[in-house]
Amino acid sequence: MENNKGFKFSQYACAVLLISSSIALVSYQVVEIDDVASGLLEPARLVVGPVIVCSGFRCEEVNRRVGGVSRSQHLTGQAADIRPQDPSQYPRLVEFLKACEYTDQLLTGSTWLHVSWTPLGTPRHMIRIGYYK
């Protein structure tokens, strides 16, 4: 699966889902993954160049193993942990996502960040710079 903006499903999917034929991604998760890609990730890529998705959609098992919170937006395909391929573009990426009207949550670390989008209601626009030490 590839959306029309350049991000591939395999860049965003949970590794367990890719290796297990007995687990299927439900349709609403696919829609939300596409929305994150088209509303946040693709516009960011156009501003800063290639964006690496470190963690996108997570199944419950992977979320538990990485220490994700129980109500993580990763579980519904509404969040991604990302970094720019070019580290010098990190400040520009942060500024772009801070200003983006679709950003629900932005939590930054020193070289990567967590960004989320919400399909329901108004984005919270919750910004926490330096959240991850």
C-alpha positions in Angstrom: 0.0 0.0 0.0 1.3 3.4 -0.9 -0.5 6.7 -0.5 -0.3 9.2 -3.3 2.1 11.5 -1.4 5.2 9.2 -1.3 5.0 7.5 2.1 4.7 3.8 2.0 2.6 1.8 4.4 5.7 -0.3 5.2 7.4 2.8 6.5 4.6 3.3 9.1 3.3 -0.2 10.0 3.9 -2.3 13.1 6.6 -4.9 12.4 4.4 -7.6 14.0 1.7 -6.9 11.5 4.1 -7.2 8.6 5.4 -10.7 9.7 2.2 -12.3 10.9 -0.4 -13.3 8.4 -2.9 -14.0 11.2 -3.1 -10.3 12.2 -4.9 -7.9 10.0 -5.0 -4.1 10.2 -8.6 -2.9 10.4 -9.7 -0.3 7.8 -10.1 2.7 10.2 -6.4 2.4 11.1 -5.3 2.4 7.4 -7.4 5.6 6.9 -5.8 7.3 9.9 -2.3 6.3 8.8 -3.0 7.9 5.4 -4.3 11.0 7.2 -1.1 11.3 9.3 1.0 10.9 6.2 -1.0 13.4 4.1 -1.7 16.0 6.8 1.6 16.0 8.7 4.4 13.8 7.4 4.2 14.6 3.7 4.0 18.4 4.2 7.0 18.1 6.7 8.9 16.2 4.1 8.3 19.0 1.5 9.8 21.5 4.0 12.8 19.6 5.4 13.5 16.9 2.9 13.3 13.1 3.7 11.7 12.3 7.0 12.5 9.0 8.7 9.7 7.3 10.6 11.2 5.6 13.6 7.9 4.4 14.9 4.5 4.7 13.4 1.5 2.4 13.9 2.1 0.0 16.8 0.1 -3.1 17.7 -0.5 -3.6 21.4 2.4 -6.0 21.8 5.0 -3.7 20.2 3.6 -0.7 22.1 4.0 -2.6 25.4 7.5 -3.7 24.6 8.7 -0.2 23.8 7.1 1.3 26.9 4.3 3.1 25.2 1.4 4.4 27.2 -1.8 2.3 27.2 -3.8 5.0 25.3 -1.0 5.8 22.8 -2.1 7.3 19.5 0.4 5.0 17.9 -2.2 2.2 18.6 -4.7 3.8 16.3 -2.3 5.0 13.6 -2.5 8.6 14.7 1.1 9.2 15.8 4.6 8.9 14.5 8.1 9.2 16.0 10.2 10.9 13.4 13.4 12.6 12.6 14.7 14.4 9.5 17.3 12.5 7.4 19.4 15.6 7.5 20.0 16.4 11.3 20.6 20.1 10.5 16.9 20.3 9.5 15.6 19.2 13.0 14.9 22.8 14.2 13.1 23.6 11.0 11.0 20.4 11.3 10.1 21.3 14.9 9.1 24.9 13.9 7.0 23.5 11.0 5.1 21.1 13.2 4.6 23.7 15.9 2.9 26.0 13.3 0.9 23.2 11.5 -2.8 23.4 12.2 -3.2 19.6 12.1 -0.6 18.9 14.9 -2.4 17.4 17.9 0.6 16.7 20.0 4.3 17.5 19.5 6.8 16.1 22.0 10.5 16.7 21.2 13.7 14.9 22.1 17.2 16.0 21.1 17.2 14.3 17.7 13.7 12.9 17.2 10.2 13.9 18.0 6.7 12.5 18.5 3.9 14.0 16.5 0.2 13.1 16.4 -2.9 14.0 14.6 -6.6 13.5 15.6 -9.4 12.8 13.2 -12.1 13.7 15.7 -12.5 17.3 17.0 -10.0 20.1 17.1 -6.3 19.2 17.6 -5.1 20.0 21.1 -1.9 21.6 19.7 -0.1 20.3 22.8 3.6 21.3 22.4 6.3 20.1 24.8 9.8 21.1 23.7 12.5 19.0 25.4 9.9 16.5 26.7 12.3 13.5 26.0 15.7 14.0 27.6 
